[in-house]
Amino acid sequence: MTHVYQPQRSASIPTLRQLSCFKQAAEHPTFTQAAQSLAMSQPAFSSAIRELELTLGVTLFDRSMRRVRLTPAGESVRAQVSWMIATFDQGMEEMLQRLQHQSHAIRIHCIPSASQWIAPYMAQFQQRHPEVHFVLDDMHSDTLIESITQGDADIAVGLQFDTPSHIDSRLIATDEIMVVLSPRHPLAQQAKLHWHHLKDQPLAVLRRGNTYDMITTVLREQGVHVNVPHNLSSIESLYALVHSDLKVGLISSLSKQAHSDPQLCYLPIARPQLARKICLMKHGKQAGTPLLVQAFWDMLCDTL
């Protein structure tokens, strides 16, 4: 059995109310004036000071004269009490600012190629709700479910796979896989491309998790030899190889929309057509969804 150490306190802990009364009493000549600064009655203020002295086991104020003065014990803790109250006030302000910031933040996680789809809706929603700010992170699709489940993202946009029952998903688009090649390449003259046309062609595919696996699986099913020695993670690198006639590229139509190169040819693959399903996702517990997040989700769903 694991034992957790819990420190024992020999005395009660002063309350913030008692410490605030002490601070004001140390700054005013009488308890009456100090009580007024806290909008308290004088008897309630005096009672709070007595409770503080009983809790600490020392006399903090000399009441033998008309003017209340700190005892040596009271003077010794005055700076410490002021620091404790200032630290509490600063901590409360930071906490409230953080809560306000979070209540107006909508965290979006999406695959890079889908950011162009959701960004205009973010701008449109922000015009209606100027207090809202968006936090956009782009990442691979296979991490989106985890980010929603763990509460790191409010809404995600990514590829549709087998989603858990606690994830609410809506299909928003299909993203067709297409061929990109230089205009000098013989395949650029084809009216229609089929997967068998890619046989024996040096291919370039972005290594991006599930999409890469999906493309290479179809290539193998169509008898196309898959030999991708280059470890490409950026479309700029893929385009460089295509421009030089070193490779024939395979990219998604969303990637083409975001990074179109007028000097290259983009051709759809007629049969069999291969397309990614892009979906909108959020946690299925609507009762726990912040109001602004739900409003943005509803706006997105209304446009589908």
N, C-alpha and C positions, 0 to 999 in steps of 0.2 A: 504494500500500500504506500502510495506517495504522500508525503507530508509536506504541506506548504507552510512556510514560516509566515506568521502574522505578528507584527510587532504589537506589544501591549502598551497602552497609554495609562499612565498613573493618574491622570486628571482629565477633566472634560476639556473640550476644545472651545475656545472663544468663538462666538458667531461673528459674521461680518457686520451685523447690526451693532454689536457691542464695540467692535474695533472702530467702526465709523463714529460712534458716539465719543470714544476716547480721543480720536483725532480732532474732532471739532471742539471738545472740551479743552484740549491743549492749545487751541488757537484762539479761544475766546476768554474774556475775563470772568464770565459767570456761566453757570449751567443754563440759565434762562436764555441767554443769547445763543449759546451753543445749540440748545434744543430748537430754537427758532430757525437756525440755519438748516436743520434737518426736517422742519415742519412737524416737530414732535411736541407733545406737551412736556412741561418741565418735570412733573412727577414720573412720567414714563422714561424720560431721559435719565433722571437720577437713578431710577431703578435699574436701567441697563448698565450704568457705571458700577453700581453696587454688585450686580451679577458678575461683571467682568472681574472685579477685585476678588470676589469669592472664588471664581474659577481659577484665577492665577495665584491666589493665596497671598496677595500683597496689597498694600494701600497705594493707590496710584496718584491720589490728589489730596492736598492739604486743605481742609475745609475750615480751618480755625479762623480765617480772616474773611472779610467780605469778598476779597478777590480770591478765586480758587486758583491754586498753584499746583504744579506737578511736584510730587515727592521725588527724591533721588531715584527710587525704583521706576517711577513713571517716566522720568527724564531719560533713563537708560534704555527704554524700549520705544521711545517716541519715533525715532528714525526708522526702526524696524517696522512699526505699525504703518507708518506712512508708505513705506516701500511695499508692504503686503497689499494695501488698498490700491495703490497705483498699479501694481501688477495685475490685480484682479480686474480693475477697470479696463486695462489694456487688453487682457485676455478676453473679456466679454465683448469688447468692440471688435476684435479680430474674429471671434466666433460668429457674431451677428453678420459681419461683412461676408464671411465665408458661406454662411447659410443663405444669405441673400444672393450671393454670386451663384451658388449651386441651384437655387430655385429658379434662376433665370437662364441657366445653361442647358443646352441640349447637346449631348455627346453623340456624334455620328461616327461609326466605323464602317468603312466601305472598301471594296476592292478598287484599285486605282482607276481602272477603266470606267467605273460607274460614278466617279466623282463629278464628271461633266453632266450626268443626268440629274443628280440631286442638288448641285450647287444653285441652279436658277430658282428652285423651290425654296432653298434656304434664304436667298435674297428676297424673294416674294414674301415669305413669312416674316422676315425681319422688318420689312416695311410696315406690315400690319402691327407688329409687336416690337417697337424700338428697344424695349428693355431686354429683349432676348439676345443672347450671343451664342454662337455655335462653336463647338470644338470638334474639328474634323480630323480623324486619323485614318490614313489609308493602310491597308494590310492585306495579307493573303486571305482567301476565302475560308480556308480550313481553320482559322482562328476566330472567326466571327461568332460562331455559336458559343464558344467559351466566353468571349467578351460580353455577350448578352447575359449568359447564365450567371456569371460572376458579378454582374452589375457595373462593369467598366464602361459599357455603352448603353445608351437609351434606345437607339435605333441603328440597325445595320443594313447594309445593302451588299449582297454578294450572290454567289452561285447557289442554286437550289440543289441540295442533296437530301438525304434522309434527316429531316429535322426532328428533334425531340418533341414530345407532346407539349412541353411547357413553352415552346416557342411558337408565336403567332407569325405566320409567313404569308405573303401575298406576292404572286407572280406579277412582275411589272414589265418584263421585256424578254425577248429571246435574242441572243448574241451569236450571230452566225460566224463560223470559222471560215476564213477566206485565204486565198493564195496571194502573196505579194512578190512581184518579180520585176526585173528591169525590162524596159520596152524592147531591148535587144534579144531577149530570151525567146527561143522558138515557141514556148508555150503561150507567150503573150499574144500570139496570132490565133489561138484557139477560140472558137465561138463559145464553147462550153468546156469546162474542165470536170473531169471525173478523178476519183482518187487513184485509179490505175495509171493516169497520166504522170503521177508523181513517182512511179516506180523507177528506181535507179537514179533519181534526182538527188543531189546533195541538199538536204533540208536544214532549215534553221527554225527552231521552236523555242520560245521563251520558257525557261524553266521556272514555272510558277505553280508548283503544287498540283492541284487537281486538274487544272486545265491542260497542263502538259501531259498528265497521265491519260486524260480523255483523248487527246489528239493521237498520242502514240498507240493507244489501244485500237483505235479505228484504222490507223495505218497498218498495223499488223494484221487486222481482220481482212483488209483489202489486199494483203500480200505485198505491201510496200515495205521495203527494207528500211529499218529505222537505225540510222547512224548519225547521232548528234554529238560530235566530239566537243563542240563549243559549249561552255557553260554561260549562257546568255541570260541576263536578268533585266536588261534595258532594251527598249525597242530601238534606240539609237544605234546600238551595236548590231542588232539584227539588220537594220536598214543599210548599215555600212557594208555588210557582207553581200546584201542583195544588189546594191549599187555596183559593186565590183564583179557581179556575175559569179561570185563564189558560192552563193546559196540561193535556194528558193525558200521564201519565208512563209510561215503559217501563223496568222494572227487573227484576233477576233475583230468583228466589225466595230465594236466600241473603241478598241485600240486604234483602229483606222480613223474613226471620227475625231479622236483626240489628237492623233499624231499622223495626219495625212501628209504625204510627200507627193507633190504634183509630178515629179520626175519618175515615179514608179507606177506600175500597173497593179490594180487590185481586181481580182477575179473571184467570183463565188464558185463553190464546188457544187455541181448540179446533183450528183448522186453518188452515194447517199449523203444527204445534207446533214451536217453536223452543227449543232447550235447549243450554246450554253443557255441555261434558264437563269435569269437574274431575278432575285426576289428581295422583297422588303421584309425585315424581321424585327421583332421586339419581343420582350418577355410577355407571356400570355396572361399574367395576372394584371388585368386592367385596373383593379382597385388600387394597386400600389404604384400606378403610373402617374408621375407629376402632370398637372393639368396642361401645362404648355407643351409637354412632350406628346400627350394624347391629342392635343389640338393640331400639332404638326403632323402626327401620324394620320389623323383623319383627313387632313388636307391632301396628303400624298395619296391616300387610298381613293379619295374622290376623283383624282386625276387618272387613275388606272383605267 
